[in-house]
Amino acid sequence: MKNNVTNFVKDAVFILISIFSAGFGLKGFLLPNSFIDGGAMGISLLFSEISGISLSILIVAINLPFLILGYSQVGKEFALKSIVSIIALALIVHFVPYPIITSDKLLIAVFGGFFLGAGIGMAIRGGSVIDGTEVLAIHLSKKTGLSIGDIVLTFNIIIFSFGAYILSIEVALYAILTYLAASKTINFIIVGVEEFTGITIISDFSEQIRLMITEKLGRGVTIYAGKGGFGKKGDILKQFDIVYTVITRLEIARLKNEINNIDPNAFIIMNSIKDTKGGMIKKRPLHD
């Protein structure tokens, strides 16, 4: 019960920050200067610009089909949180009088994208979305076999092409810059500065490497039993231990140097990890 309340409060705080941040990016930068972005928000801004319909109405109307899809693809709780988030964003955009910060086009694109991206990222951290493009991308990726990233990129290219045709090429180019700023901010908000990396190490000196990771770096490790795959038919394949650990990207250089001191010929595989839970992820205190 206590965990449920804590999680609810944490998600509510993330969503509250998200809608105010996105509202600031929209009304303080993008909307007063006729700028657009990618995704469902970009469609809303583009339609608002050419039709004169209130952005608040369009935010809800254009995201609604994505939320219905999200109900079946992700779940009821996700859909309900997203509906609340998007309606709250629409109300804030309509009623909260944000100041217009600047008329400099470069600053509008960069900081409008930053605050909008921060809002989208915070919403995702809170278990919801305020831009439903990713929901559509997840659905289409299952149907077509394309990656989510490819679908989102294709979707945004179409939006920017319409922006170039309807508004101007300059607006479309600034929209791309806004999208890049927003996407980088989303990635930073979700992943954080301590982006985790999974490291797989294959070496004849696996025990020394294990001890180095646990004693010098203070990280947990997992040991897999492995066999070499290179050999002729009938040969006895070489057996060895495979070391796996998770560290932050700031520690990669040190780990590689330490491994190189033990075994310069070690085979190292690195994979980016979006999130982790449990285990010895945070560095434990070391005592002499």
Secondary structure per residue as TSV (DSSP state, phi and psi in degrees):
chain	resnum	aa	ss	phi	psi
A	1	M	-	360.0	-44.3
A	2	K	H	-63.5	-41.9
A	3	N	H	-63.9	-39.2
A	4	N	H	-62.9	-42.2
A	5	V	H	-66.0	-43.4
A	6	T	H	-60.9	-45.6
A	7	N	H	-64.5	-38.7
A	8	F	H	-63.6	-45.4
A	9	V	H	-64.1	-43.2
A	10	K	H	-62.2	-45.7
A	11	D	H	-64.1	-39.8
A	12	A	H	-63.5	-39.9
A	13	V	H	-65.0	-44.9
A	14	F	H	-59.0	-45.5
A	15	I	H	-67.5	-39.3
A	16	L	H	-62.9	-45.4
A	17	I	H	-62.1	-38.7
A	18	S	H	-63.3	-43.9
A	19	I	H	-72.6	-33.6
A	20	F	H	-72.2	-37.4
A	21	S	H	-67.1	-46.6
A	22	A	H	-63.9	-39.5
A	23	G	H	-61.7	-39.5
A	24	F	H	-65.9	-42.7
A	25	G	H	-61.9	-38.3
A	26	L	I	-74.3	-53.7
A	27	K	I	-85.5	-25.8
A	28	G	I	-85.2	-20.4
A	29	F	I	-131.3	-63.3
A	30	L	I	-74.3	-54.2
A	31	L	G	-62.3	-46.0
A	32	P	G	-65.8	-19.1
A	33	N	G	-110.4	14.2
A	34	S	T	58.3	39.4
A	35	F	-	-96.2	154.1
A	36	I	-	-124.9	170.0
A	37	D	-	-132.0	-174.7
A	38	G	S	-89.4	179.5
A	39	G	H	71.7	-165.3
A	40	A	H	-62.8	-33.8
A	41	M	H	-65.5	-37.2
A	42	G	H	-64.1	-40.8
A	43	I	H	-62.5	-42.8
A	44	S	H	-61.1	-46.0
A	45	L	H	-64.3	-40.4
A	46	L	H	-66.1	-45.8
A	47	F	H	-65.8	-37.6
A	48	S	H	-63.6	-38.3
A	49	E	H	-68.3	-40.2
A	50	I	H	-91.1	-20.6
A	51	S	H	-108.5	-22.6
A	52	G	-	82.2	1.3
A	53	I	-	-70.5	143.5
A	54	S	-	-56.8	134.3
A	55	L	H	-60.7	-34.2
A	56	S	H	-59.7	-43.2
A	57	I	H	-66.2	-43.2
A	58	L	H	-67.6	-35.5
A	59	I	H	-57.9	-44.4
A	60	V	H	-72.5	-46.6
A	61	A	H	-63.7	-43.4
A	62	I	H	-76.2	-31.7
A	63	N	H	-80.5	-19.0
A	64	L	H	-56.9	-47.4
A	65	P	H	-59.8	-36.5
A	66	F	H	-65.9	-36.4
A	67	L	H	-70.6	-36.9
A	68	I	H	-62.8	-41.6
A	69	L	H	-65.0	-39.2
A	70	G	H	-64.7	-29.1
A	71	Y	H	-60.8	-40.6
A	72	S	H	-85.1	-29.7
A	73	Q	H	-85.3	-37.5
A	74	V	T	-111.2	-49.1
A	75	G	-	149.0	167.7
A	76	K	H	-66.7	-45.9
A	77	E	H	-61.3	-43.3
A	78	F	H	-59.5	-46.9
A	79	A	H	-63.3	-42.8
A	80	L	H	-65.1	-45.3
A	81	K	H	-59.9	-40.9
A	82	S	H	-67.8	-40.2
A	83	I	H	-60.5	-46.5
A	84	V	H	-61.5	-43.9
A	85	S	H	-62.4	-45.6
A	86	I	H	-70.4	-40.5
A	87	I	H	-64.5	-41.2
A	88	A	H	-63.4	-40.1
A	89	L	H	-63.7	-43.0
A	90	A	H	-60.7	-42.0
A	91	L	H	-66.3	-40.4
A	92	I	H	-66.1	-43.6
A	93	V	H	-61.0	-35.6
A	94	H	H	-79.2	-38.7
A	95	F	H	-105.9	-29.5
A	96	V	-	-82.4	123.6
A	97	P	-	-86.0	80.0
A	98	Y	-	-68.2	143.2
A	99	P	-	-74.3	147.4
A	100	I	-	-81.0	118.7
A	101	I	-	-80.6	-45.7
A	102	T	-	-155.6	160.4
A	103	S	-	-112.2	3.7
A	104	D	-	-72.3	122.4
A	105	K	H	-64.8	-38.2
A	106	L	H	-66.1	-44.4
A	107	L	H	-64.7	-37.6
A	108	I	H	-61.6	-47.5
A	109	A	H	-63.8	-45.8
A	110	V	H	-71.9	-52.9
A	111	F	H	-80.8	-28.7
A	112	G	H	-62.5	-44.5
A	113	G	H	-64.9	-37.1
A	114	F	H	-63.3	-50.8
A	115	F	H	-70.4	-35.9
A	116	L	H	-66.7	-43.2
A	117	G	H	-64.0	-39.1
A	118	A	H	-61.9	-39.4
A	119	G	H	-64.6	-44.9
A	120	I	H	-64.4	-41.9
A	121	G	H	-64.6	-43.2
A	122	M	H	-64.2	-37.0
A	123	A	H	-62.8	-41.8
A	124	I	H	-64.4	-40.4
A	125	R	H	-61.8	-29.0
A	126	G	T	-88.1	4.8
A	127	G	T	84.0	25.5
A	128	S	-	-143.2	-177.1
A	129	V	-	-135.3	152.5
A	130	I	S	-117.0	5.8
A	131	D	S	-141.9	115.1
A	132	G	T	-85.0	7.8
A	133	T	H	-57.9	-41.0
A	134	E	H	-63.2	-33.5
A	135	V	H	-63.0	-45.3
A	136	L	H	-62.7	-40.6
A	137	A	H	-63.1	-40.7
A	138	I	H	-61.1	-43.9
A	139	H	H	-64.3	-47.0
A	140	L	H	-68.6	-32.5
A	141	S	H	-64.0	-33.8
A	142	K	H	-71.0	-31.4
A	143	K	H	-83.6	-35.1
A	144	T	H	-105.9	-22.1
A	145	G	-	88.2	-4.5
A	146	L	-	-75.3	156.8
A	147	S	-	-75.4	157.4
A	148	I	H	-61.1	-41.2
A	149	G	H	-60.7	-41.2
A	150	D	H	-64.8	-40.2
A	151	I	H	-67.9	-44.5
A	152	V	H	-61.5	-42.4
A	153	L	H	-63.2	-44.6
A	154	T	H	-61.9	-43.5
A	155	F	H	-58.1	-44.7
A	156	N	H	-72.8	-33.0
A	157	I	H	-61.2	-40.0
A	158	I	H	-63.2	-44.2
A	159	I	H	-62.0	-46.4
A	160	F	H	-66.6	-32.8
A	161	S	H	-66.2	-42.6
A	162	F	H	-64.2	-39.5
A	163	G	H	-60.9	-40.7
A	164	A	H	-66.6	-38.4
A	165	Y	H	-74.6	-44.3
A	166	I	H	-81.0	-42.9
A	167	L	T	-98.5	-82.0
A	168	S	-	-168.7	161.4
A	169	I	H	-63.5	-36.6
A	170	E	H	-60.8	-44.5
A	171	V	H	-61.5	-40.8
A	172	A	H	-64.5	-40.1
A	173	L	H	-65.5	-43.0
A	174	Y	H	-66.3	-31.7
A	175	A	H	-64.1	-38.5
A	176	I	H	-63.2	-42.2
A	177	L	H	-63.4	-41.2
A	178	T	H	-61.1	-43.9
A	179	Y	H	-62.5	-42.9
A	180	L	H	-63.2	-42.8
A	181	A	H	-63.2	-41.6
A	182	A	H	-66.6	-44.9
A	183	S	H	-66.2	-38.7
A	184	K	H	-65.7	-38.7
A	185	T	H	-66.9	-42.0
A	186	I	H	-57.9	-46.5
A	187	N	H	-61.1	-41.8
A	188	F	H	-66.5	-41.7
A	189	I	H	-64.7	-43.1
A	190	I	H	-75.1	-46.7
A	191	V	H	-85.6	-40.6
A	192	G	-	85.7	173.1
A	193	V	S	-69.3	-28.4
A	194	E	S	-92.1	63.0
A	195	E	-	-64.4	128.4
A	196	F	E	-86.9	147.0
A	197	T	E	-130.8	129.0
A	198	G	E	-85.9	128.3
A	199	I	E	-115.7	121.8
A	200	T	E	-108.1	127.0
A	201	I	E	-123.8	124.0
A	202	I	E	-114.1	117.8
A	203	S	-	-156.0	152.9
A	204	D	T	-73.1	-11.4
A	205	F	T	-113.4	43.2
A	206	S	H	-62.4	-33.8
A	207	E	H	-68.3	-41.8
A	208	Q	H	-64.4	-38.8
A	209	I	H	-66.8	-40.6
A	210	R	H	-59.0	-47.0
A	211	L	H	-64.6	-37.6
A	212	M	I	-62.9	-43.5
A	213	I	I	-66.8	-43.2
A	214	T	I	-76.9	-35.5
A	215	E	I	-93.8	-39.3
A	216	K	I	-87.3	-44.5
A	217	L	I	-91.0	-18.5
A	218	G	-	69.4	31.2
A	219	R	-	-110.1	156.3
A	220	G	-	-82.5	155.9
A	221	V	E	-134.7	158.2
A	222	T	E	-124.3	137.4
A	223	I	E	-109.9	126.0
A	224	Y	E	-108.0	145.4
A	225	A	E	-85.9	127.6
A	226	G	E	-132.2	167.1
A	227	K	E	-131.5	145.8
A	228	G	-	-68.5	142.1
A	229	G	-	-95.9	-5.9
A	230	F	-	-95.4	123.1
A	231	G	-	167.0	156.7
A	232	K	-	-78.1	164.8
A	233	K	T	-60.4	128.9
A	234	G	T	94.1	-15.4
A	235	D	-	-69.9	149.2
A	236	I	-	-81.8	117.1
A	237	L	-	-75.0	142.5
A	238	K	-	-69.4	133.2
A	239	Q	E	-101.2	144.7
A	240	F	E	-158.3	166.4
A	241	D	E	-93.4	138.1
A	242	I	E	-105.8	126.2
A	243	V	E	-97.7	131.0
A	244	Y	E	-127.0	133.4
A	245	T	E	-145.2	163.2
A	246	V	E	-122.8	124.4
A	247	I	E	-133.3	171.5
A	248	T	E	-84.8	159.7
A	249	R	G	-65.3	-21.7
A	250	L	G	-71.5	-17.1
A	251	E	G	-100.7	-1.3
A	252	I	H	-61.5	-46.5
A	253	A	H	-60.6	-42.9
A	254	R	H	-65.4	-42.7
A	255	L	H	-61.5	-44.3
A	256	K	H	-62.9	-38.5
A	257	N	H	-65.4	-42.0
A	258	E	H	-65.5	-40.6
A	259	I	H	-64.9	-40.8
A	260	N	H	-62.3	-33.8
A	261	N	H	-67.9	-29.7
A	262	I	H	-87.7	-47.5
A	263	D	-	-148.4	98.5
A	264	P	T	-62.5	-19.3
A	265	N	T	-97.5	8.6
A	266	A	-	-61.7	141.6
A	267	F	E	-94.5	120.1
A	268	I	E	-119.2	129.9
A	269	I	E	-119.0	131.3
A	270	M	E	-121.2	133.4
A	271	N	E	-132.1	134.9
A	272	S	E	-70.8	141.4
A	273	I	E	-121.9	128.8
A	274	K	S	-75.7	-36.8
A	275	D	-	-158.4	157.8
A	276	T	-	-140.6	159.1
A	277	K	-	-151.1	133.3
A	278	G	S	77.8	-179.5
A	279	G	S	72.1	-177.0
A	280	M	S	-92.1	73.3
A	281	I	-	-85.4	-47.9
A	282	K	S	-77.8	143.5
A	283	K	-	-63.1	130.0
A	284	R	-	-84.5	152.8
A	285	P	-	-67.7	138.4
A	286	L	-	-105.5	141.3
A	287	H	-	-123.2	139.3
A	288	D	-	-75.4	360.0
